[in-house]
Amino acid sequence: MVKDPARLVKVLMVHGVGNHIPGYSTQLMENLSNEMVLSHIARSTKYIALTDPNDNTERLGNLRINRLTNEDNSHELLFYELTWSEITADQKALLSYDNSGEYSFRRASVNNVFKKI
């Protein structure tokens, strides 16, 4: 491994279109910490509920923050994980009405293939 002089590395992980729950990127975080030889993880993970600034009852997602360091705290990784699946859940529920196969003849061929997977 090449020695990196950076004392602090910040990573923001944002998921794609699928459904994800907080913690979905733990494997990536662990792989990065292993590569950076960071063996200490903070005892607590910080969770921040993200809301619409104009309507704090409207949730927009979750930001999860982990801090990892090496043994002498001279190098640090701040790993931010954004989860926003909850803001599309209602729309996805509307689209998933047809999982029975009853109307498969009306689907586009590519859509039909993906519904069967």
C-alpha positions as CSV (number, residue, x, y, z in Angstrom):
1,M,0.0,0.0,0.0
2,V,1.2,3.5,-0.8
3,K,1.5,5.7,2.2
4,D,-1.0,8.6,2.0
5,P,0.0,11.8,3.8
6,A,-3.7,12.9,4.2
7,R,-4.6,13.0,7.9
8,L,-8.4,13.2,7.2
9,V,-10.4,11.6,4.4
10,K,-14.1,12.2,4.0
11,V,-16.3,10.0,1.9
12,L,-20.0,10.5,1.0
13,M,-21.8,7.4,-0.1
14,V,-25.2,7.9,-1.9
15,H,-27.2,4.9,-3.0
16,G,-28.9,4.6,-6.4
17,V,-32.5,4.0,-7.3
18,G,-33.1,0.8,-5.5
19,N,-34.4,0.4,-1.9
20,H,-31.7,0.7,0.8
21,I,-31.6,0.9,4.5
22,P,-29.1,2.7,6.7
23,G,-25.9,0.5,6.9
24,Y,-26.1,-0.6,3.2
25,S,-22.5,0.6,2.6
26,T,-20.9,-1.0,5.6
27,Q,-18.8,-3.4,3.5
28,L,-17.4,-0.5,1.5
29,M,-16.6,1.5,4.7
30,E,-14.8,-1.6,6.1
31,N,-12.8,-2.2,2.9
32,L,-11.7,1.5,2.9
33,S,-10.7,1.4,6.6
34,N,-8.7,-1.8,6.0
35,E,-6.9,-0.2,3.1
36,M,-6.1,2.8,5.2
37,V,-5.1,0.7,8.2
38,L,-7.7,2.2,10.4
39,S,-8.5,-0.3,13.1
40,H,-10.6,1.9,15.5
41,I,-14.2,2.8,14.9
42,A,-16.0,5.3,17.1
43,R,-18.3,3.6,19.6
44,S,-21.4,5.4,18.4
45,T,-22.7,6.1,14.9
46,K,-24.3,9.5,14.4
47,Y,-27.7,9.5,12.7
48,I,-29.2,12.7,11.3
49,A,-32.8,12.7,10.1
50,L,-33.0,15.0,7.1
51,T,-36.1,17.0,6.7
52,D,-37.5,19.6,4.3
53,P,-36.4,23.0,5.7
54,N,-39.8,24.5,4.9
55,D,-41.7,21.6,6.5
56,N,-39.8,19.7,9.2
57,T,-42.5,16.9,9.2
58,E,-41.5,15.9,5.7
59,R,-38.6,13.5,5.9
60,L,-36.1,13.5,3.1
61,G,-33.7,10.8,4.2
62,N,-31.1,9.8,6.8
63,L,-27.4,10.7,7.1
64,R,-25.3,8.2,8.9
65,I,-21.8,9.2,10.0
66,N,-19.0,6.9,11.1
67,R,-15.6,7.9,12.4
68,L,-12.6,5.5,12.0
69,T,-9.0,6.2,13.1
70,N,-5.7,4.4,13.3
71,E,-4.2,3.4,16.6
72,D,-2.6,6.8,17.4
73,N,-5.5,8.9,16.0
74,S,-3.1,10.5,13.4
75,H,-5.3,9.4,10.5
76,E,-9.0,9.5,10.2
77,L,-11.9,8.5,7.9
78,L,-15.2,10.2,8.2
79,F,-17.7,8.0,6.3
80,Y,-21.0,9.7,5.5
81,E,-23.8,7.5,4.2
82,L,-27.0,9.1,2.7
83,T,-30.1,6.9,2.6
84,W,-33.1,8.4,0.8
85,S,-35.2,5.4,-0.2
86,E,-38.1,6.6,2.1
87,I,-38.9,9.5,-0.1
88,T,-39.7,7.3,-3.1
89,A,-41.5,4.5,-1.2
90,D,-45.0,5.7,-1.9
91,Q,-44.4,6.1,-5.7
92,K,-42.7,2.7,-5.8
93,A,-45.7,1.1,-4.1
94,L,-48.0,2.5,-6.8
95,L,-45.7,0.9,-9.5
96,S,-45.5,-2.5,-7.8
97,Y,-49.3,-3.2,-8.0
98,D,-48.6,-5.9,-10.7
99,N,-46.3,-8.4,-9.2
100,S,-48.7,-11.3,-9.6
101,G,-48.0,-12.0,-13.3
102,E,-51.7,-11.6,-14.1
103,Y,-51.0,-8.6,-16.4
104,S,-47.6,-9.7,-17.7
105,F,-48.9,-9.7,-21.3
106,R,-49.3,-5.9,-21.1
107,R,-45.7,-5.2,-20.0
108,A,-42.9,-4.2,-22.2
109,S,-40.6,-7.3,-22.8
110,V,-37.7,-5.8,-20.8
111,N,-40.0,-4.9,-17.9
112,N,-41.5,-8.4,-18.0
113,V,-38.0,-10.0,-17.7
114,F,-37.1,-7.8,-14.7
115,K,-40.4,-8.5,-12.9
116,K,-39.6,-12.2,-13.1
117,I,-36.1,-11.9,-11.5
